[in-house]
């Protein structure tokens, strides 16, 4: 289970911290390029984050980074998997599956909800943010997610 860790003097929820960082690095652009993201500035969140490279069609979308804390929590490192393969996992599908909204709207989207898996309640909070190398087409999305099982 992923656990949010507080950073003194900052927003405690990773989703809000990542959104704040995304807004800061995009500056006057509608969305930042992936190259604008500096891992050193988001170290405490990056281990709980993921990056999806968006290919020309959905079958070419690939998880290019799946943080080690997410891999530990999900029980598998999805780095290098196609998104289509990863979405077969009920946890990935529920916590990341809404990425279509981000791509279509070219805007960040956050979800907080619950679902049931193997008769246990799972509560999660996720955010996915678009990135663009030309400030028009979404070619990557980044995000973070965490969940608790009850």
N, C-alpha and C positions, 0 to 999 in steps of 0.2 A: 504494500500500500504506500503510495506517495504521500509524503507529509510536507506541508508548506512550512517553510522556515522564515521567521521574521528577520528583516534587516532593520537595525535600529534607525529610526528617523524616516522610514519610507513606508509606503503602502504595503501592508502585510500580505495581501493576496497576490500570488504570482500573476494571475490573469490581469489584474489592474496594473501591476508593475511593468509587465511586458507591453501592455497597451500604451502606457505613459512613455516608455522607452521608444516604441515604434513612432509615436507622434513626434517625439523630440528629434529622432534621426531623419524623419521624412522632411522636416523643415517646411518649405513652401510647396513641395511636391504633393500630389495626391496620395502617393505611396512611395516608400523607400525602395531602393534596389537591394537585393540580398547583400551586395557588396558594401552597403552602408551599415550593415549590422556588424558590430564589433563584439565578438565573444567575450573579450576581456571586460567589457562594461556590463555584461549580464551573466557573469559566471555563476552566481547563485541560482539563477533561473535556467541556464542553458542545459544543465544536467536533467531537467524535467521537461525539456522542450523537444520539438520535432520540426523538421523541414521537409516539405514535399515539393519535388520538382514536377512541374506540370508540362507534360509532353503535348504533342499536337492533338492527340485524342486520349480519352480516359484510360485506355489500356496501356498507355505509355507514362502515366503518372507514377512516380517512384518516390518512396520515402528515402531521401538522401541522408537524413540524420534522424536518429531516434535516441534521445539522451539515455545515458546509462541508468539513471534513476527510474526512467519510464520503463526501460527494458527489464529492470529488476522487478518493478511493480507489476508489469504485464506478463512477466515470465518468459519473454522472448524479445530479442533485439530485431526490430523490423527494418533496420537500416539495409537498403538495397532491395527490399521487397517492392513489388508493384503495389500501388495503393489498393488495387482491385483484390490482390491476395490478402493484404492486411485487413481489409474491411470484412473478411469472412470471420474474423475474431469479434465476438459480441462486444467486448470492451472497446476495441478500436472503432467499430461501427457506431456505437453509441456516443463515444467521446470525441471522435474526429469526423464522423460521417457527414456532418453538416457543412463540410468545406465548400460544397457547391454554391452555397449562399454567398460565401466570401468571394469566390471567383466571379459569379454573376453580377454581384453588386459592387465589386471592387472596393469593398469596405470591410473593416473588422467585424467579426461577429462572435458573440460569447453565448454560451449556454450553460445552464446550471439545472440539473434535473436528476432523476433517479430512474433505474430500471431494475429488473429482477433477473438474476442469473443463478441457475441451480438452486432455486428457492431462497436465495439470499438477496436482500436489498442492496443495491449499489447506488451511492450518491456521488455525482461528479460535478466538476466545474471545469470548463474548457474555454479557450479563446483561440481563434485563428485569425491571422492578419495577412493581407495580401502584400506581395512584393513585386516590383516591376522594373525591368532593366530599361524601359523606355517611357515610364510614367503613364502608360496607357494599358498595355496588356499584362495581365497577371501571369507571371512565369514561375513564381514560387509562392508558397504560403509557409508561414512559420506559426507555431503555436505552442501552447503549454496546456497540460491537463493534469488533474489529480482526482483521485477518487477514494472513497472509503467503502468498505464492505461491512454490512451489519448482519 
